[in-house]
């Protein structure tokens, strides 16, 4: 354990009176290790310790990994019966528990709170005043004031979003002490920089097309931000290109626009979506290969071209054209010029139309308006990522250094215990990890060729689908406006139509050629492009099930360390202009490499081991060391598992860099060398540096908030928290009791609300409890909230309302409420920070349409006339509405509410409104008879006491009850018909 972890734990435990506190760490400072070290200090004599299960499974698995394996942490779930959960609460052990089951047990008094030592909350940055965790702490503190509550967070930027968020979280958790531990803290910086790893910072120059695409995307993003500023509805300070590089930018914009979302125009709404798309384009440019990037652009062209704003910007045309040039080019020439292409050319050319070799090449049909002497030639560029070659050079350099060290036996013996010899390559996602492994195994050219073939095969499949479902016109059509249709073409299709048809035909012809060749060779190729990067050394892979790698490697990229940086010899100069070149040795030299893949649930760890045959050809194929390729997004504690001696950070990330620093501080005697691969002058560098500045700014803001923070404390030095509002109401009622008939009038009774167990996923029970209502959690078959013996409420959020209409679930729920309760209520609850509107006024039509939610609501009300609909602006408004509805109403009975809708052993359902005066089964049978409808079945039940009496009535009597002779004859004929005639 690092020393600053000991300092954090000592400050937290020594804090009077009970060691409660909120700890905010910099991202990557090993929060799971800190929590596991804190758990080791727990003693069973103190009582049970409850850890609220985090939403992130990676954080939970990391804590379990670092915890003592002899003292495992069990989990309390809803599958365990109540008596078994009670015994676990009293055992004095450490447990993970979900917030929903904990709050239900607290409300039902099924927890011995005196036997609980404390609560640990692992993701404090996700809390709010209405969250379930705040509800738990409020009830828990009211029952046990001596227990501690400790909250942790390693997302400082999330703690400063909103007004005084840290202070509000401390209030709702009843915590008085805030502990801040940034990366620039004196204890942290001294320890991490004392034995810093050796760092090599490699700046890889981007290819010219990548630079141009990045510039075009930034221009389009800047234009979209300027258009957004013109709306005067968003804070201008937040609208910067640097903020636009992060996911949190979407949250910032939506948080400002959600309350007025229904008043915005379509253009403003589309700009919000476009900024998200442009951020992805910047990220994918430096992460994925050229073919995958082009394929993503093709999907955007199809899905967003008709409504997108950014695609009609001036620079968007460059993005699509330059992305094409990274993969292929179309060259117009006659056949003679391409009859004998040069063998030294770095690109492979296919002649697809015209010339003397039409029998060998696919000829495009007569869709071209050009001269027959001019041909369209497909020139495959297949630009490789510049980092690929640099990665290989780094691996070769590592192997050369090890061979030099091996010559000296003294150094080898001395470093044997501290140098593991493991090389770890850290990538951002699993796809990049597997693709890099294939580049080392099969060579970059082969990987790009496989991606290209899969791309073309998708073109063929798309063309086959279009031709299969395309309707042939019955008569010839004209051109353009003469047909009455104005074709809308994307901005990138500005060339003459003949050229576009020829280019499309050339692509399809090339794809057909590949398809036929693969069919002739009897080679199966997966047409999905995603599969191309997941081969992992095909044919020579072995799945290793003995090593299961847990999930915990986040990406950190912190330049706060003062480690020396040196440039890789010759890396920058050798990489310039390398993207258009093909390394013939790399294409075949590593075909004999062996790759072992250890597959896990959320990530893949590939180990590349070069076979001896791969180096037999001499200097052309330099040897490389065994390397593990690891996906950072899987969140596994990979550094503690592998203990690598060399780490290549292929996709720099601040979190992972800090994890490397902590790992080196824990192992000061270990030799560790770290390579950083950055694209020079790219948004990758800008985003990395901005993430550090953003976190430092967040901590500076938290430091200022801490100096000005005001925490209310009562006379007994106990924290008031959110219970103060409830207590104040009780005090005021006691003070004003003399005004109520001289004190002879009794105080108001405590309101009770029966709540379905599934509703504790929302925050409404918490808000109702804040208003002073008693919450009774039970399992309800009908409704979500029972306010009185007659009032049943079915609560629907906006998203749930749309889903319920789509699935038909809402109709059944309302039918059950109408059947068992006299006042069924449908509560439609909006979010407080969003617009109080289904849709804008312009989107509401005059006619009833099946797809419109207003039309569906209208039909629902027409079908169930007794249904009441309540519109609520927020959860707090819902609590006020519930209090008003419960006025002058009796309190609901818990036992009766649980029996509603549940048939007994005899098949009788209690509290059935229809069953009070009628035989329910006979009534259902009556409504299914011919001639009986919703308009006349009530009159029939009033005129006949039973079905037997109905069967004896003549046609005239039936006509009087049913309101017409036609319906009466239909029913009479059905009743008098003989059995064989019904067959």
Protein Blocks (a to p, Z undefined) as FASTA:
>chain_A
ZZklmmmmmmmmmpcfkopacddddehiammlmmmmmmmmpcfklopcdddddfblklmm
mmmmmpcfklccddddfkbcfklmmmmmmnopacdddfklmmmmmmnopacfklpgbdcd
fblmlgcfkbmklmmmmmmmmmomkbccddddfbfklmmgcjhkllmmmmmnopabdcdd
dfklmklmmmmmmmgcddddddddddfklmmmmmmmmmmmmmmmmmmmmnopacfklmcf
klmmpmklmmmmmmmmmmmmmmpcfklmmmmmmmmmmmmmmmmmmmmcfklmmmmmmmmm
mmmmmmpmklmpmklmmmmmmmmmmmmccddddfklmmmccfkbcbdcddfegcjklmmp
ccddfkbfbdfkbccddddfkpacfklmmmmmmmmmmmmmmmmmmmpmklmmmmmmmmno
pacdddfblmlmmmmmmmmmnopklmmmmmmmmmmmmmmmmmmmmmmmpccdfbdcdehj
lnopacdddfklmbcfklmmmmmmmmmmmmmmmmmmmmmnopacdfbfklmmmnnoghia
ccdfkbccdddddcdddfkbccdcdddehklmmmgoklmpccfklmmmmmmpccdddddf
kbccddddddfklmmnojklccddddddddfklopafklmnopabdcdfbgcfklmmmmm
mmmmmmmmbccdddddddehiaklmmmmmmmmmmmmmmmmmmmmmmmpccdddfkopafb
jmlmmmmmmmmmmmmmmmngnhlaccdddddddddfklmmpmklmmmmmnopacdddddf
edjbdfbfkbccddddfklmmmmmmnommmmmmmmmmmmpmbdcddddddfkbccdfbdf
klpcfbdcfkbmklmmmmmmmmmmmbccdddfblklmmmmmmmmmgopacddfklmmmgo
pacfkopaehilklmmmcfklmmmmmmpghiafklmmmmmmmpcbfklmmmpcfklmmmm
nopaklmmmmmmmmmpcfklmZZ
